[in-house]
Amino acid sequence: MDYIDLMKKRSAELYYPDFEKGSSRRWYQHDIDTIVYSEMFRKMQRKAQLLSLHDPVSRSRLIHTFEVVRIAKEISEKLGLNSELTEAIALAHDFGNVAYGKEADLFLGEKTKGQFRHEEISALMLKTSASRIIPDKYREVAKEKIARDKSISHFINIDRFPYQLEVYEFARNIYYVCMSPEVIDGIEKHGTTNIAFTLEGQVVNYADNIAYLIQDISDFEASGIFDEGTIKRYSRCLNHLVKDDTDDNYPLAGIVGPTTSIRTATLIERFVSYNLQRLKCRTFSTVRSTIFDEDIPILANEDIVEKAINCCWKFKEEFYDNDLIKISNIASRSKMEQVWEILENGSYFRERNSVYNSFEKMLSSPLFHSYKLMKRISQDDEWENWKKAYFIAHLTCDEIDQITRSFLERDFIFDLSLPTIG
């Protein structure tokens, strides 16, 4: 079956188990609402993307997210894909990013020996946000499955529903994850070499790369890291490829064009035109999608565009050693070290913060135990470190500042907003 027809059929058939069959609400609209109305979505407005949030022109993680959504939806619509699924994946793809950007991510990766991956953390945060008490009509079949092992989550089949529901028991209730597997899969695989099992997930991964490249250059210009001479050098960095380019509509030179809009449009149009042709002629590689149990196309860029993108990335990465970014990274790592030490040694933090205690209790739920088994985290100290990293990933810049300041001043007052199940 053609992928577009497959998605149309799937979208038409799906409905959530807590809805009546006659509901007119589309499947992915519910996913989008669950994401947008969650605490983690709002928290992204107080998480930094590349530079400090104190700089009013620097992007926050939320602004980055909106830009990824816009790019991904345009590509999706032009390829004839499901723009609502694309939007849902893009909206939640960076839930798990740390407040102080790349350096903070690296710090937590070091502390957890590589077990902390923001893609997986984003998916876990979304599963928590999407956990709902299971409807009565499915409770018995869930209880029967859970009775075999209450320590982990399970998957159950229900009538006329196209995929298995993930269910688990926690705090005397049975919950199910009310989020489509297409969204979870797209989030888990963005930013990785793993191919998403939907074309929409593949589109978000590409849109995220475009956004990072174009946004970082834009932030470099706004902050003065790129001066006029640097911008001219950046424009010349593709000269060796531009002369071999045969596309007259959106030539490669547009990637380093004078405005963010031209740069973004060039990368969008080249990706769209190339993949439309490949889909039409069926000249694509495939991956087996376990979600659809079908072989689906793998989207890609033409070689010359991929070379151009890599060339721009290399040029841009030279400037991560700029003093402004170095100072920002040093400050980020210092804040991470302070928070980590407080969690490791500060018993007052746990004693004075009931919200944190509820958060820790949530981490004992089968949802997280299943994740622990999947990641093969067997040592207690490794799991304790992962839990600290997971907690820190929820915090905004303001919350981290509040924790470190309050601890230093010995007043131990922490007004934190943390998710819990139920």
Sequence and secondary structure as in RCSB ss.txt:
>XXXX:A:sequence
MDYIDLMKKRSAELYYPDFEKGSSRRWYQHDIDTIVYSEMFRKMQRKAQLLSLHDPVSRSRLIHTFEVVRIAKEI
SEKLGLNSELTEAIALAHDFGNVAYGKEADLFLGEKTKGQFRHEEISALMLKTSASRIIPDKYREVAKEKIARDK
SISHFINIDRFPYQLEVYEFARNIYYVCMSPEVIDGIEKHGTTNIAFTLEGQVVNYADNIAYLIQDISDFEASGI
FDEGTIKRYSRCLNHLVKDDTDDNYPLAGIVGPTTSIRTATLIERFVSYNLQRLKCRTFSTVRSTIFDEDIPILA
NEDIVEKAINCCWKFKEEFYDNDLIKISNIASRSKMEQVWEILENGSYFRERNSVYNSFEKMLSSPLFHSYKLMK
RISQDDEWENWKKAYFIAHLTCDEIDQITRSFLERDFIFDLSLPTIG
>XXXX:A:secstr
  HHHHHHHHHHH   TTS TT    HHHHHHHHHHTSHHHHHGGGSBSSS TTSTTS BHHHHHHHHHHHHHHH
HHHHT  HHHHHHHHHHTTTT  TTHHHHHHHHHHHTTT   HHHHHHHHHHHHTEEE  HHHHHHHHHHHTT T
TS EEE  TT SS EEEEEETTEEEEE S HHHHHHHHHTTSSS  SSHHHHHHHHHHHHHHHHHHHHHHHHHTS
S HHHHHHHHHTTHHHHTT   SSS GGGGG SSHHHHHHHHHHHHHHHHHHHHHHT   EEEETTTTEEEE   
  HHHHHHHHHHHHHHHGGGGSHHHHHHHHHHHHHHHHHHHHHHH HHHHHH HHHHHHHHHTTSHHHHHHHHHH
T  SHHHHHHHHHHHHHHT  HHHHHHHHHHHHTT            
